[in-house]
């Protein structure tokens, strides 16, 4: 199948959605008064007194922080912290809640990273500014390009996107990176925005650890990354991918962190140019759709949510570490049931449906059931949609901060080839 056909179909899906009615952007004091979050539970436990829920004349923090720890044979033991916060930069009834996320980690193998991302709406949602910066030294576990292939050692348990066991058929790639992007949208009609931006990604000190390892017949083993880079004339030690972004967006969500109604659609044309620092020219079309249906007026958290995410290579080539795949979304949470990078391709499509429901009356605990699917091409022998990789699972939600709708997510997911694991995070996956 041709990539242009898939890209056109994706655009038609994004443009053929139904009408969404506007509503107040922020929760009312009456709604918040009926809810209990983890911060109140902790405060009550240590103070011995019930927290004040009158909300009158008080300002409340929207900042939430979650520590993390983990282990992987390629990373070592790691510790980190994830935080999210936000603010309303205008009239709360007409301005969407803006979100700023930051996280960092360090490991015993000398790996470390820091990233900060923003999704800001100005007063009355006149402008939407999305972007962020990431810097660090990390490792990517390389399973190859395309879907439909098993690797030796599949089935090991994963914790927070990384397998706990060393897989002999997966190639670790250590590298340093600096990533920066920023997009500015201006509202042109109700809920509809258009804009442009810039992206700069630089990869250096690429260490393809098993590139020179000896195979069973005494022959050097060339890794997926090495073969792809040589075939497409990229340096194997480092490269850059920089370009211009042209965007169209539709946004009618009532909240970013924990949407209960509305829709989000985004179409981004990325053009990498050598005069901006890219090794080669490339044209990519990135498409995304998120749709939310509340099933109850009494409990709006009782709902269905749908997510579509797709990137299509229209012309040229992109570096190996830039190929879209599992975990390639802005929050790196796409594809629960599989580890980050399990599937990737020159073009990649993902979709997910999730059922969300409250467990406790005070909304402190809620749950989710989800199912997803992903497909990737390798531009040579595997076509897009030729192999579909499914995933499914269940999850528990703890309301962390009711003023920012921030929650702690604990999911158990399973996928093809025996893939399974626990996935943690702050805020809903989508």
N, C-alpha and C positions, 0 to 999 in steps of 0.2 A: 504494500500500500504506500502511496505517496504521502510525504509529510505535509504537503500543502493541503491535501484533502482532510487530514486529521485537524490541522490548525483551523481550517474554515469551519469544520463541524463544531469545534470547541467554541469559536466565536458565536456561532448561531445559538448554541446552548446558553451562552452568557447574555445574549441579547433578546432571548425569547422567554424571559421570566415574567411572572405575574406582577400585579400592582401590590405595593406594600404601603400601608397607611402610617403616617407619621404619628409620633406620640412623644410624651415628655421624655427627655434624655436621662434624667436622674431619678432614683427611687425616692418616693415621698417619705417624710418622717413617720407616717403611720405604718408604711411597709417595713421600714428599718426597725421600728420599735418591736415588731413581732418576731424579729430574727435574732439569733444568738450566734456569735462567731467564736473562734478559738481564742482570740485575744480577751474576750469577756470571760470565758471559762477560766483562763489562766489567772486573770485579775481577781476573780471571785475566790479562786482557790487560795491565793496567797494573802489576800486582804481579809478573807472571812466575811466579806460583805457583798451583797448583790450589786453589780455594776449599775450605774445610773443610765437608764435607757430613755430619759425624757427628751434628750437631744436638743433641748431648747438652750439657745445662747452658747452652745459649745462647738468647738471645732474638733474634728476627729482626724487622726492620721490615716492616710491611705497607703502607707508604706508597709510592705511585708517582706520578710527575709526568711529563707529556708537554707540551712546548712546541708551539705551532701558529702558522701564518702563512698568509695568503691574500690574495686580491684579488677585488673585485667592483666594477663601475662605480658602484653605489649606496652602497658601504661604503668604498671606497678600499682602501689596503693596511692589513692588520690583523695584529697579533701578540697572542698570548695564551698561556695556560697552563691545562691541565686536570690535576687531581690527584684521586686516590682513596686512601682508607685505611680501616682498620677495626680492630675489636677484638671479642673474645669476652667479653661481660659476664656470665660465669657458667661452669658446667661445660661444657667443650668437647664432651662427648659428648651433651649434651642441650640445648645453647644454640646457636642459629643465629648465624653470623658477622654482626656489625653493620657497616654501611658508611656512610661519610660522604664525599660528593663535593663538590668545589668547582672552579669555573673562572672565569676572567676574561679579558677582551680589551679592546683599545683600537685605534682605527683613525685613519687620517690625515684622515678627514672629521668628526672630533669625536665619534664614537660610542664608547661604552664600556659594559661590563656586568660585574656580579659576581653569582654565585649560589652558594649552599651548600645541599645537600640531605642529608637523613638518613633512614636506614632501620635502626632500632635494635631489637634484641631483648634483653629483660632475662633474668635467670637462668631457666633451664628454659623459655624462651620464654613466660613468663607474660604479658608485655605486648609489643606491637609498636607502635612510634612512627614514623610516616612524615610527612615534610613538608619544608619548606625556605623560603628567602627569596631573592628575586631583585630586583635594582635596576639601573637603567641607562637609557641612551638608545640606541635601535637603529632598524633599518629593516626593514620587512616588505615582501616583494615580493608584490603582490596580483594573482592570476590570475582572480579572480571566484569565484562560488559554484557548487557542484555539480560533477559529473563528466560526461564525454562531450563536452567542448569543446576544440578546438585554439585556440592563440593564435599570433599572428604572431611569428615568431622562434623557435618551438619547435625544439629540436634542438641548441641551443648546449650546449657541454660544461660540466659543473658540477664544482666542487671543494669538497668538504666542505659540501654542501647549498646552495651559492650558484653561480649561473651566471657564467662568465667574461666573457660578452658582455652588452651592454645590450640588452634586449628592448623594442622600441617599443610592444608591446601589453600590457606588464606595468606596473602602477602602483606605484611605491615609496611607502610610507607611513612617515615618520619619527615617532617618538613616544618619550616618556619613560614609564617604568613602575615600579611597586612592587608586588611580588606576595609574599604570605605565606600559607602554609597549614600546618596541622598536624592529623594524625589520630591518635587513640590507640585501639588495639585491645586488648581483654582476651580471653585464651583462655577459652572456655567448654566446649569438648570437645577431644579430641585433634586437633590441626591446624586447629581451627575457632575463629575469633575474631569478636567483634562490638565495635563502638565508635562513636565520633562525633568530629567535629572542626569546624574553622572555616576559611574561606578568605576572603581579602581581596585583590582585584586592582584597582589604580587605574592608569588611563592618562591622561596629560596631554600638553600641547603637541603634539597630533596635527597633523602637517603632511602633508596629502594633496597631494604636490608637483605632480601633473598635473591637479588638480581644475579649475583655471581655464585650462588650455591650450586652444589654438584648434584645432579639428578641420579636416578638409580642405574643408569648406563654410563656414568662417568662423564656426562655431557652437561655443560652449563645450562641452567634453567633461566630463560628470559621471562620476566614477569609481565603481567598484563600491561602495567604502566610503561615499562620499557619498550615493549613492542608497539604500543599505541603511539608513544612519543616519537619513536624513530620513523614509523610509517607516515606520520603526519608532520614530520620535520619540526619537532619541538625539542629544545634542549632538555636533557634528562636531569640537569642539576637545578633548574629554576626557570621561571618565565612570568610574564604579566598578561593580564586580560583586562583591558580598559575600554570603556565605551560610553556611548550616549544612550539615554533611556527616553522613550516617548510613551506616555501613559494615558489611559482612559479608565476612569473608576466610577462605580456606582456604589453608594453606601447609604443604607437606611437602617443600620443596626441601632438598637437602643443603647448598647454598651459594647465596648471592645473586649473586656476581660471575660465576661460571662453573658453572652448575648442570649436574649429570650425571645426576640422577634426581629424581623427585618431580613435584609440581604446585603451581601457584599460581593461585588464582582470587579475584577481588575484585569486589564489587558495591557501588557508592557512589551514594546518592541525594543530589543537591545541590539545595538550596532557597535561591534568591536572594530576599532580602527588602529592601524599601525602607527598613524601620526599621533595617537593618544598613548602609545606605549605598548600596545598589544603585539604579540609575536606574529599573529595572522589575523586577517579580517574574518568576521563571522556575523551572521544575522540570526537572532533567536527570537521566538515569540513565546512569551510567558503568559499563561491564562490561569485565572483562579475564580472560583465561585463558592460562596458559602451562603446557605439558605437555612432559615430557622422557622419552625412552625410550633407555636405554643398550642398545647392540646387542652388547656384548662384556664379559664379566667380566674378561678380561685387559687390555683397553684400554677403560675406561669412557668415555673421550673420544670413542669411535666411537659416534655417537648421532644420533637424530632429535629435533628440537625444533619445537614448534608454538606459534604466538602468535596470539591473537585479541584485538582491542581495539575497543570500540564505545561511542559516546556518542549518546544519543537525547534530543531535546528533547520533553518530555512536555506542557509548558504554558508559556505566556508567550514572551518573547523574550530573547535575549542580545546584548550589543554585538558589533559586527563583528569586533573584534580578539580576541574570546572564542570565535569559531566554531571547533569542532574540525576538524582536518584533518591533512594530511601533516606529521609532526614534532611533533604535539601531545602525545605521551606525555611522561612525566616526564623522560626523558633526551633528548628531541627527536631521536630516531633512527628513528622510524617512517616507513617508505616509501622504503627504499633504491631508487634508480633515478630518483627525482624530487627536486626542490629543496623546501626547507621551504615550506609554504603552497601548493604547486602545486594541490592539491585541498582543498576544505573545504566544510562545509555545516552546516545547522541540525542535521542528524543525520549521523553518519559511522561507517562500519564498515571494519575492516581485518583481514586475516588473512595469516599467513606460515608457511611450512614451510622448515626449514633442516636440511641434512645436515652434520654435523660429523665430522671425521676427523683423527687424528694423522698427521703426515708423518714426523717423526723419532722414534726410539726414546726419546730423553730428553725428549720432549714440548716441546722448545723451539719447534718449528714445527708448526703444524697448519693445516687448511684448512676452508672451508665452501662449500657450494653452496646457494643460496636461491631461492625464488620467492614472490611476494606478490601481493596484489590489494587494491584499496580502492574504495569507493563513497561518494558523498555526495549529499544532497538539498538543494534550495534552498527547500523548503516551498511552492513555487508551481507551477513547470513541470517540475521534475526530481524524480522519486521515488527513494527509496533502492533500490538494486540495479538501477535502470533502465540505468545505464551502469557497467561494471566496468573499472577501469584496472589492468592487470597490470604486474608488474615482475619482474626476475630478475637473478641475478649470481653472482659467485664472490668469494672472499675469502681472505686470508692472515692467520694469527694468530701473533704472537710472544709467548711466555710472558714477561711482564714481571716478575712477582713471584709465585713459586710459593706463598709463605706466605699470600697473600691471593687466589690464583687470578686475579690481575689480568693482562690481556693487551692488547697493542696490536692493533687491528683495522684492516686495510686492505682495503676492498671496492671492486669495480668493479660497478656496477649499470646496467641499461638499463630503460627503460620505454616507454610509448606515445608517439606523436608525435615520435619521434626523441630522446627524453630519455635522457641518459647522463651518467655522472660517476664520480668517485672519492670515497669516503666514509671518513673516518678517525674513530677514537675509542678510548677506553680501556674495557676490559671488553666482554664480549659484548653484542650489540645487545639481546638479551632472554634 
